[in-house]
Amino acid sequence: MMLSQKLLNNINSRYVSQNTTRDIILTEKKKSYSVNIRISGDNDVILIKNIEDLKQNHLPYTSGKFMPKDCDYILIREEKKEIFFIELKSEQQKKFKRRKNDIITQLCAGEEWARHLIFCSDPDFYQIEEYKKYFVAINKKSLKQCINELTEEKNGRKFTFWNGCSFNLSEFK
C-alpha cells in the first residue's frame, strides 16, 4: 500500500485529504482569506491541513501548557516525491518581512508534523529523505511576486517568500 493510502486510511479526514482537481484552495480560517494553488501535470495531491485543530484537540500529553508550532498546509505529491510546506499570511509587507524567522520556524515545524503523521500511519516508511522539500510562505496580496531578499537557504532547506493570491505549484520550485 502506498504512503498516501496509509495516510488517508489512518488519519482522520479532517486532517488529511486527497485532492485530484487542478486547483486547490487553501484557506486561513481565522482571518477569512484564501489562496489558490493550481496543479499542473499529475494533480493527485495529499493535503495535510487543520494542524492547529489537531494540536488543540488531540495532544493531551502537552496539557495545554505548550503547543508546538506548525505550518498551515502540507501538500504531498507522492508520485513526484515532493512535499510542500506552506504558511499563509495576510499582513503589511513590513510585518511580513519582520516575521521572517518566525515563519521559517513554522515551516520547519511543518516538516516535523509531516514526519509525525507519516510515522503514525506507516512506522516503516523511511523514504521521506528521498522527497524534495519546498518551504513556502505566502502573503496574500493582489500582485504576485517572489520576495527575493527574504529567500534563504538554511540547513539544506530553501525558504521562499511570496506575495500573491493565485499560484501554480511549480512556481515554488
N, C-alpha and C positions, 0 to 999 in steps of 0.2 A: 504494500500500500504506500502511496506517495505521501510526502510530508503534508501537502495541502489537505488531503483527505483525512489524515490523522488530526490535524488542527480542527477541521470542520466537525469531525466526529467527537472530539474530546473537550472542546472549549465551547461554552455557551454562545449561541448565535448573536447574542447582544454584543459580544466582544470580537468575534471572528466571523467573517462572511466571505462569500465568493462573489466576485464581480466578473461578469462576462460581457459587459457592454463597453462601448468605445469611450464613454465618458463616465467619470467618477466625480461626484460632488462631495467635497469634504466640507463639513460644517463645523463651525465653532459655536456651540450651543449657548455658552454663557454670554456671548456678545452678539449673537444672531447675525452671522455673516457666513458666506460660503465662497469656496474657491473651486473652479472646475479644472479637472485634470483629464486630458484626452490621452487615450492609449492607442498607439499605432502598432500594427502587426498583431501578434498573438495577444489578445486582450484578456486572457484568463489571469486574474489577479486575486490573491488572498488579501483581504483588508482586515487589519487588526485595528480596533477602534475602541472608544469609551474606556480607555485605560484608567482615567480619573475615577470613573464609577467603579471599575473593578477594584481599585485600591480601597476606596471608601467602603464598599460593601463586602469584600471578600478577603481582607487582610487582617484577621483577628489577632494575629501574632504581633502586630505593631501597637496594639492598644490605643490607637488613635493619637498617640503622642508624636509619632514621626511618620510622615508619609514620604516615600521616596519620590524623586522627580520622575517625569515621563514626557514623552512627546505625544502629539495629538493623534497621529496616524502612522501605521507601518504598512507598506504595500510590499507584498512578496510576489515576485514573478518566478515561479519555480522552474519553468522550462528554460528561462534565460539565466537562471541563477543570479537574480538581482533582488536586493532589498532596498527600499527607500524609506528613510525615517523622516517624517515631515512634522514641522511645528508651524502652526498658523498664528499670525498676529494681525492686529489692525491698530496700528499706532502711528503717531507722528514719526517722521523719519529720524529725527534726533534721538528719540527714545528708543526706537528700533536699534539704532547703532550703539547706544549706551548699554543696551541689554544683551549685546553680542555674547558675552561669556556665559550669562545665564541661559541663553538659548542653546549654546553649544552643550552645556550641561544637560539640558532637557533632551537634546538629540542623542547624546551618548547614553542617557538613561533609557531611551527607546530601544537601543541595541540590547541592553540588559533585559528589558521586558520581553523582547523577541526571543532571546535565549531561554528565558524562564518559561514562556508559554510553549516553546518548542520542546523543552525538556519535559514539561508536564504532559505533552501529547505523545512524544516519542523519545524516551530516555536514551535510546541507542542511536539517535541522529547526531552525527558529529561533523557533517559536511557543511555546516554554516560558514566555516572559514573559507570554503570554496566560492561563496557568494560574493559578488561585487556589491559593496555597500555605498549608498549615497545619503548624505546628511543635508537636508534642505530646510531652510527657514523661509517662509513666505509672509510678507507683509502685504495685506490686501490693499491695493491701490489700483487706480484705473490704468495707469501707464505701466506696461510690462518692461522690466529690465533687470539684469543681474547687477547686483551691487558689488562690483569687483573689489573695492577697497576693504570689504568685510570678508571676502573669500579667504579661507585659511586652511592650511594642512597642518594637522596636529596628530601625532602618534599614529601615522599611517592612514588617517581619515581626512577626507576633504569635505569641508563645510562650505556650502554656498548659500548666499542670502539673496532673496529676490523680492522685487515689488511686482504686483500684478494680481489678477483675479482669474486668469484663464491661461493654462499651460498645456503643452504637450509633454508627456512624461520624459521623452528623450532629451528635452532641453536641460534636464537636471544632471546629465552625464558629463 
